[in-house]
């Protein structure tokens, strides 16, 4: 099975995004990507999770522009 992307979260400026990825082994991760010359630049996979929801929840706690303003 190839990698699948069930969800992409993009910042307000559309120059950074977090991609939730289902890996070939069935686990999930999230990856930060930045838009630059030539398109999207892929960052490292960050963590291994049992579900897309778990990966997204972790990204929402760790990526500054995804963290709710009240925290």
Biopython code that builds the backbone (N, CA, C, O; Angstrom):
import numpy as np
from Bio.PDB.StructureBuilder import StructureBuilder

atoms = [
    (1, "UNK", "N", (0.845, -1.175, 0.000)),
    (1, "UNK", "CA", (0.000, 0.000, 0.000)),
    (1, "UNK", "C", (0.895, 1.244, 0.000)),
    (1, "UNK", "O", (1.876, 1.313, 0.740)),
    (2, "UNK", "N", (0.553, 2.200, -0.817)),
    (2, "UNK", "CA", (1.283, 3.459, -0.872)),
    (2, "UNK", "C", (0.763, 4.410, 0.208)),
    (2, "UNK", "O", (-0.282, 4.168, 0.811)),
    (3, "UNK", "N", (1.492, 5.473, 0.437)),
    (3, "UNK", "CA", (1.063, 6.508, 1.361)),
    (3, "UNK", "C", (-0.246, 7.141, 0.904)),
    (3, "UNK", "O", (-0.479, 7.313, -0.292)),
    (4, "UNK", "N", (-1.098, 7.487, 1.870)),
    (4, "UNK", "CA", (-2.349, 8.193, 1.577)),
    (4, "UNK", "C", (-2.405, 9.447, 2.441)),
    (4, "UNK", "O", (-1.866, 9.467, 3.547)),
    (5, "UNK", "N", (-3.048, 10.480, 1.944)),
    (5, "UNK", "CA", (-3.205, 11.731, 2.684)),
    (5, "UNK", "C", (-4.695, 11.959, 2.944)),
    (5, "UNK", "O", (-5.398, 12.491, 2.084)),
    (6, "UNK", "N", (-5.187, 11.556, 4.138)),
    (6, "UNK", "CA", (-6.604, 11.737, 4.430)),
    (6, "UNK", "C", (-6.998, 13.171, 4.777)),
    (6, "UNK", "O", (-8.174, 13.526, 4.689)),
    (7, "UNK", "N", (-6.011, 14.014, 5.176)),
    (7, "UNK", "CA", (-6.372, 15.372, 5.570)),
    (7, "UNK", "C", (-5.170, 16.295, 5.419)),
    (7, "UNK", "O", (-4.029, 15.915, 5.686)),
    (8, "UNK", "N", (-5.461, 17.526, 4.981)),
    (8, "UNK", "CA", (-4.456, 18.579, 4.883)),
    (8, "UNK", "C", (-5.013, 19.826, 5.551)),
    (8, "UNK", "O", (-6.143, 20.232, 5.282)),
    (9, "UNK", "N", (-4.218, 20.429, 6.418)),
    (9, "UNK", "CA", (-4.589, 21.660, 7.116)),
    (9, "UNK", "C", (-3.639, 22.758, 6.640)),
    (9, "UNK", "O", (-2.421, 22.592, 6.712)),
    (10, "UNK", "N", (-4.175, 23.871, 6.158)),
    (10, "UNK", "CA", (-3.351, 24.944, 5.590)),
    (10, "UNK", "C", (-3.518, 26.214, 6.401)),
    (10, "UNK", "O", (-4.623, 26.533, 6.841)),
    (11, "UNK", "N", (-2.410, 26.954, 6.606)),
    (11, "UNK", "CA", (-2.500, 28.194, 7.378)),
    (11, "UNK", "C", (-3.206, 29.282, 6.567)),
    (11, "UNK", "O", (-3.485, 29.103, 5.382)),
    (12, "UNK", "N", (-3.490, 30.410, 7.220)),
    (12, "UNK", "CA", (-4.247, 31.493, 6.588)),
    (12, "UNK", "C", (-3.526, 32.105, 5.389)),
    (12, "UNK", "O", (-4.174, 32.588, 4.461)),
    (13, "UNK", "N", (-2.208, 32.091, 5.398)),
    (13, "UNK", "CA", (-1.427, 32.655, 4.292)),
    (13, "UNK", "C", (-1.226, 31.672, 3.144)),
    (13, "UNK", "O", (-0.691, 32.037, 2.097)),
    (14, "UNK", "N", (-1.650, 30.438, 3.337)),
    (14, "UNK", "CA", (-1.502, 29.370, 2.330)),
    (14, "UNK", "C", (-0.043, 29.118, 1.944)),
    (14, "UNK", "O", (0.246, 28.704, 0.821)),
    (15, "UNK", "N", (0.876, 29.372, 2.890)),
    (15, "UNK", "CA", (2.286, 29.112, 2.607)),
    (15, "UNK", "C", (2.872, 28.026, 3.508)),
    (15, "UNK", "O", (4.055, 27.699, 3.410)),
    (16, "UNK", "N", (2.042, 27.477, 4.377)),
    (16, "UNK", "CA", (2.457, 26.370, 5.232)),
    (16, "UNK", "C", (1.261, 25.456, 5.432)),
    (16, "UNK", "O", (0.118, 25.906, 5.509)),
    (17, "UNK", "N", (1.546, 24.166, 5.514)),
    (17, "UNK", "CA", (0.464, 23.215, 5.756)),
    (17, "UNK", "C", (0.964, 22.050, 6.590)),
    (17, "UNK", "O", (2.161, 21.772, 6.667)),
    (18, "UNK", "N", (0.002, 21.379, 7.213)),
    (18, "UNK", "CA", (0.247, 20.131, 7.931)),
    (18, "UNK", "C", (-0.525, 19.053, 7.190)),
    (18, "UNK", "O", (-1.725, 19.181, 6.948)),
    (19, "UNK", "N", (0.170, 18.010, 6.841)),
    (19, "UNK", "CA", (-0.427, 16.909, 6.098)),
    (19, "UNK", "C", (-0.510, 15.701, 7.024)),
    (19, "UNK", "O", (0.498, 15.277, 7.589)),
    (20, "UNK", "N", (-1.708, 15.150, 7.179)),
    (20, "UNK", "CA", (-1.904, 13.909, 7.932)),
    (20, "UNK", "C", (-1.721, 12.778, 6.933)),
    (20, "UNK", "O", (-2.370, 12.757, 5.887)),
    (21, "UNK", "N", (-0.840, 11.838, 7.251)),
    (21, "UNK", "CA", (-0.446, 10.800, 6.298)),
    (21, "UNK", "C", (-0.704, 9.412, 6.871)),
    (21, "UNK", "O", (-0.346, 9.127, 8.014)),
    (22, "UNK", "N", (-1.320, 8.560, 6.079)),
    (22, "UNK", "CA", (-1.400, 7.134, 6.413)),
    (22, "UNK", "C", (-0.247, 6.461, 5.696)),
    (22, "UNK", "O", (-0.184, 6.440, 4.467)),
    (23, "UNK", "N", (0.662, 5.911, 6.485)),
    (23, "UNK", "CA", (1.866, 5.293, 5.936)),
    (23, "UNK", "C", (1.567, 3.903, 5.380)),
    (23, "UNK", "O", (0.510, 3.328, 5.638)),
    (24, "UNK", "N", (2.503, 3.386, 4.625)),
    (24, "UNK", "CA", (2.339, 2.065, 4.001)),
    (24, "UNK", "C", (2.127, 0.962, 5.032)),
    (24, "UNK", "O", (1.482, -0.043, 4.733)),
    (25, "UNK", "N", (2.669, 1.136, 6.258)),
    (25, "UNK", "CA", (2.518, 0.107, 7.291)),
    (25, "UNK", "C", (1.212, 0.232, 8.080)),
    (25, "UNK", "O", (0.978, -0.534, 9.015)),
    (26, "UNK", "N", (0.348, 1.207, 7.702)),
    (26, "UNK", "CA", (-0.949, 1.365, 8.356)),
    (26, "UNK", "C", (-0.963, 2.339, 9.514)),
    (26, "UNK", "O", (-2.035, 2.666, 10.024)),
    (27, "UNK", "N", (0.201, 2.817, 9.949)),
    (27, "UNK", "CA", (0.246, 3.833, 11.000)),
    (27, "UNK", "C", (0.096, 5.208, 10.367)),
    (27, "UNK", "O", (0.158, 5.361, 9.147)),
    (28, "UNK", "N", (-0.101, 6.199, 11.218)),
    (28, "UNK", "CA", (-0.294, 7.576, 10.755)),
    (28, "UNK", "C", (0.813, 8.463, 11.302)),
    (28, "UNK", "O", (1.423, 8.166, 12.329)),
    (29, "UNK", "N", (1.053, 9.545, 10.600)),
    (29, "UNK", "CA", (2.002, 10.558, 11.033)),
    (29, "UNK", "C", (1.480, 11.902, 10.554)),
    (29, "UNK", "O", (0.508, 11.971, 9.803)),
    (30, "UNK", "N", (2.137, 12.973, 10.997)),
    (30, "UNK", "CA", (1.853, 14.266, 10.389)),
    (30, "UNK", "C", (3.169, 14.859, 9.922)),
    (30, "UNK", "O", (4.237, 14.547, 10.449)),
    (31, "UNK", "N", (3.068, 15.724, 8.921)),
    (31, "UNK", "CA", (4.254, 16.300, 8.301)),
    (31, "UNK", "C", (3.971, 17.774, 8.017)),
    (31, "UNK", "O", (2.902, 18.126, 7.517)),
    (32, "UNK", "N", (4.929, 18.620, 8.337)),
    (32, "UNK", "CA", (4.813, 20.035, 7.995)),
    (32, "UNK", "C", (5.428, 20.252, 6.627)),
    (32, "UNK", "O", (6.454, 19.662, 6.290)),
    (33, "UNK", "N", (4.789, 21.103, 5.844)),
    (33, "UNK", "CA", (5.293, 21.438, 4.513)),
    (33, "UNK", "C", (5.188, 22.946, 4.321)),
    (33, "UNK", "O", (4.269, 23.588, 4.831)),
    (34, "UNK", "N", (6.149, 23.505, 3.574)),
    (34, "UNK", "CA", (6.204, 24.931, 3.318)),
    (34, "UNK", "C", (6.196, 25.172, 1.814)),
    (34, "UNK", "O", (6.840, 24.449, 1.054)),
    (35, "UNK", "N", (5.463, 26.189, 1.399)),
    (35, "UNK", "CA", (5.395, 26.512, -0.029)),
    (35, "UNK", "C", (6.503, 27.495, -0.366)),
    (35, "UNK", "O", (6.664, 28.527, 0.286)),
    (36, "UNK", "N", (7.253, 27.156, -1.386)),
    (36, "UNK", "CA", (8.337, 28.020, -1.847)),
    (36, "UNK", "C", (8.452, 27.924, -3.346)),
    (36, "UNK", "O", (7.563, 27.411, -4.026)),
    (37, "UNK", "N", (9.555, 28.422, -3.849)),
    (37, "UNK", "CA", (9.791, 28.324, -5.284)),
    (37, "UNK", "C", (9.776, 26.856, -5.690)),
    (37, "UNK", "O", (10.449, 26.025, -5.080)),
    (38, "UNK", "N", (9.021, 26.556, -6.698)),
    (38, "UNK", "CA", (8.967, 25.178, -7.169)),
    (38, "UNK", "C", (7.898, 24.325, -6.517)),
    (38, "UNK", "O", (7.765, 23.149, -6.853)),
    (39, "UNK", "N", (7.126, 24.891, -5.586)),
    (39, "UNK", "CA", (6.041, 24.121, -4.991)),
    (39, "UNK", "C", (6.225, 23.865, -3.509)),
    (39, "UNK", "O", (6.885, 24.634, -2.809)),
    (40, "UNK", "N", (5.636, 22.779, -3.037)),
    (40, "UNK", "CA", (5.649, 22.444, -1.611)),
    (40, "UNK", "C", (6.935, 21.707, -1.254)),
    (40, "UNK", "O", (7.337, 20.762, -1.933)),
    (41, "UNK", "N", (7.575, 22.162, -0.165)),
    (41, "UNK", "CA", (8.781, 21.529, 0.362)),
    (41, "UNK", "C", (8.387, 20.664, 1.547)),
    (41, "UNK", "O", (7.808, 21.147, 2.521)),
    (42, "UNK", "N", (8.700, 19.413, 1.455)),
    (42, "UNK", "CA", (8.290, 18.425, 2.450)),
    (42, "UNK", "C", (9.220, 18.435, 3.658)),
    (42, "UNK", "O", (10.444, 18.429, 3.523)),
    (43, "UNK", "N", (8.610, 18.449, 4.839)),
    (43, "UNK", "CA", (9.367, 18.339, 6.076)),
    (43, "UNK", "C", (9.441, 16.890, 6.525)),
    (43, "UNK", "O", (9.067, 15.977, 5.790)),
    (44, "UNK", "N", (9.924, 16.697, 7.727)),
    (44, "UNK", "CA", (10.051, 15.355, 8.285)),
    (44, "UNK", "C", (8.704, 14.830, 8.772)),
    (44, "UNK", "O", (7.820, 15.606, 9.135)),
    (45, "UNK", "N", (8.555, 13.512, 8.776)),
    (45, "UNK", "CA", (7.406, 12.885, 9.425)),
    (45, "UNK", "C", (7.587, 13.050, 10.926)),
    (45, "UNK", "O", (8.681, 12.840, 11.449)),
    (46, "UNK", "N", (6.520, 13.424, 11.619)),
    (46, "UNK", "CA", (6.593, 13.732, 13.044)),
    (46, "UNK", "C", (5.685, 12.808, 13.833)),
    (46, "UNK", "O", (4.473, 13.016, 13.888)),
    (47, "UNK", "N", (6.268, 11.789, 14.443)),
    (47, "UNK", "CA", (5.534, 10.862, 15.292)),
    (47, "UNK", "C", (4.864, 9.739, 14.530)),
    (47, "UNK", "O", (4.727, 9.790, 13.308)),
    (48, "UNK", "N", (4.452, 8.729, 15.268)),
    (48, "UNK", "CA", (3.682, 7.596, 14.738)),
    (48, "UNK", "C", (2.441, 7.441, 15.596)),
    (48, "UNK", "O", (2.524, 7.428, 16.824)),
    (49, "UNK", "N", (1.291, 7.322, 14.948)),
    (49, "UNK", "CA", (0.012, 7.299, 15.658)),
    (49, "UNK", "C", (-0.860, 6.177, 15.118)),
    (49, "UNK", "O", (-0.662, 5.705, 13.998)),
    (50, "UNK", "N", (-1.827, 5.756, 15.924)),
    (50, "UNK", "CA", (-2.701, 4.646, 15.528)),
    (50, "UNK", "C", (-3.875, 5.084, 14.676)),
    (50, "UNK", "O", (-4.567, 4.245, 14.100)),
    (51, "UNK", "N", (-4.117, 6.409, 14.586)),
    (51, "UNK", "CA", (-5.247, 6.893, 13.784)),
    (51, "UNK", "C", (-4.947, 8.284, 13.240)),
    (51, "UNK", "O", (-4.066, 8.985, 13.737)),
    (52, "UNK", "N", (-5.694, 8.669, 12.212)),
    (52, "UNK", "CA", (-5.567, 10.017, 11.656)),
    (52, "UNK", "C", (-5.977, 11.056, 12.701)),
    (52, "UNK", "O", (-5.378, 12.129, 12.775)),
    (53, "UNK", "N", (-6.991, 10.746, 13.505)),
    (53, "UNK", "CA", (-7.434, 11.679, 14.544)),
    (53, "UNK", "C", (-6.353, 11.928, 15.583)),
    (53, "UNK", "O", (-6.176, 13.059, 16.035)),
    (54, "UNK", "N", (-5.628, 10.884, 15.966)),
    (54, "UNK", "CA", (-4.532, 11.035, 16.936)),
    (54, "UNK", "C", (-3.417, 11.892, 16.360)),
    (54, "UNK", "O", (-2.874, 12.753, 17.053)),
    (55, "UNK", "N", (-3.072, 11.664, 15.100)),
    (55, "UNK", "CA", (-2.025, 12.456, 14.453)),
    (55, "UNK", "C", (-2.441, 13.921, 14.366)),
    (55, "UNK", "O", (-1.635, 14.813, 14.629)),
    (56, "UNK", "N", (-3.686, 14.169, 14.001)),
    (56, "UNK", "CA", (-4.174, 15.546, 13.905)),
    (56, "UNK", "C", (-4.203, 16.222, 15.281)),
    (56, "UNK", "O", (-3.822, 17.387, 15.403)),
    (57, "UNK", "N", (-4.644, 15.514, 16.300)),
    (57, "UNK", "CA", (-4.685, 16.083, 17.654)),
    (57, "UNK", "C", (-3.289, 16.482, 18.108)),
    (57, "UNK", "O", (-3.115, 17.547, 18.700)),
    (58, "UNK", "N", (-2.303, 15.653, 17.843)),
    (58, "UNK", "CA", (-0.924, 15.975, 18.215)),
    (58, "UNK", "C", (-0.430, 17.192, 17.443)),
    (58, "UNK", "O", (0.198, 18.078, 18.024)),
    (59, "UNK", "N", (-0.702, 17.246, 16.152)),
    (59, "UNK", "CA", (-0.298, 18.405, 15.342)),
    (59, "UNK", "C", (-0.946, 19.675, 15.882)),
    (59, "UNK", "O", (-0.299, 20.719, 15.954)),
    (60, "UNK", "N", (-2.214, 19.593, 16.262)),
    (60, "UNK", "CA", (-2.922, 20.770, 16.765)),
    (60, "UNK", "C", (-2.341, 21.258, 18.092)),
    (60, "UNK", "O", (-2.498, 22.433, 18.427)),
    (61, "UNK", "N", (-1.677, 20.394, 18.851)),
    (61, "UNK", "CA", (-1.038, 20.809, 20.100)),
    (61, "UNK", "C", (0.373, 21.361, 19.869)),
    (61, "UNK", "O", (0.868, 22.141, 20.683)),
    (62, "UNK", "N", (1.020, 20.967, 18.774)),
    (62, "UNK", "CA", (2.435, 21.289, 18.588)),
    (62, "UNK", "C", (2.756, 22.333, 17.522)),
    (62, "UNK", "O", (3.819, 22.952, 17.568)),
    (63, "UNK", "N", (1.870, 22.533, 16.580)),
    (63, "UNK", "CA", (2.128, 23.492, 15.500)),
    (63, "UNK", "C", (1.472, 24.817, 15.873)),
    (63, "UNK", "O", (0.255, 24.893, 16.042)),
    (64, "UNK", "N", (2.292, 25.858, 15.999)),
    (64, "UNK", "CA", (1.842, 27.143, 16.532)),
    (64, "UNK", "C", (0.575, 27.694, 15.923)),
    (64, "UNK", "O", (-0.315, 28.116, 16.661)),
    (65, "UNK", "N", (0.456, 27.707, 14.612)),
    (65, "UNK", "CA", (-0.727, 28.307, 13.990)),
    (65, "UNK", "C", (-1.965, 27.416, 14.080)),
    (65, "UNK", "O", (-3.060, 27.858, 13.732)),
    (66, "UNK", "N", (-1.818, 26.184, 14.534)),
    (66, "UNK", "CA", (-2.966, 25.305, 14.763)),
    (66, "UNK", "C", (-3.461, 25.330, 16.211)),
    (66, "UNK", "O", (-4.566, 24.870, 16.500)),
    (67, "UNK", "N", (-2.644, 25.866, 17.117)),
    (67, "UNK", "CA", (-2.996, 25.904, 18.537)),
    (67, "UNK", "C", (-4.086, 26.963, 18.744)),
    (67, "UNK", "O", (-3.924, 28.104, 18.311)),
    (68, "UNK", "N", (-5.188, 26.601, 19.398)),
    (68, "UNK", "CA", (-6.251, 27.582, 19.648)),
    (68, "UNK", "C", (-5.734, 28.782, 20.436)),
    (68, "UNK", "O", (-4.864, 28.643, 21.296)),
    (69, "UNK", "N", (-6.271, 29.943, 20.138)),
    (69, "UNK", "CA", (-5.814, 31.204, 20.746)),
    (69, "UNK", "C", (-5.989, 31.232, 22.260)),
    (69, "UNK", "O", (-5.255, 31.948, 22.942)),
    (70, "UNK", "N", (-6.940, 30.473, 22.806)),
    (70, "UNK", "CA", (-7.196, 30.525, 24.241)),
    (70, "UNK", "C", (-6.192, 29.742, 25.065)),
    (70, "UNK", "O", (-6.237, 29.807, 26.294)),
    (71, "UNK", "N", (-5.292, 29.008, 24.439)),
    (71, "UNK", "CA", (-4.301, 28.239, 25.210)),
    (71, "UNK", "C", (-3.107, 29.096, 25.544)),
    (71, "UNK", "O", (-2.170, 28.625, 26.188)),
]
sb = StructureBuilder()
sb.init_structure("model")
sb.init_model(0)
sb.init_chain("A")
sb.init_seg("    ")
for serial, (resi, resn, name, xyz) in enumerate(atoms, 1):
    if name == "N":
        sb.init_residue(resn, " ", resi, " ")
    sb.init_atom(name, np.array(xyz, "f"), 0.0, 1.0, " ", f" {name:<3s}", serial, name[0])
structure = sb.get_structure()
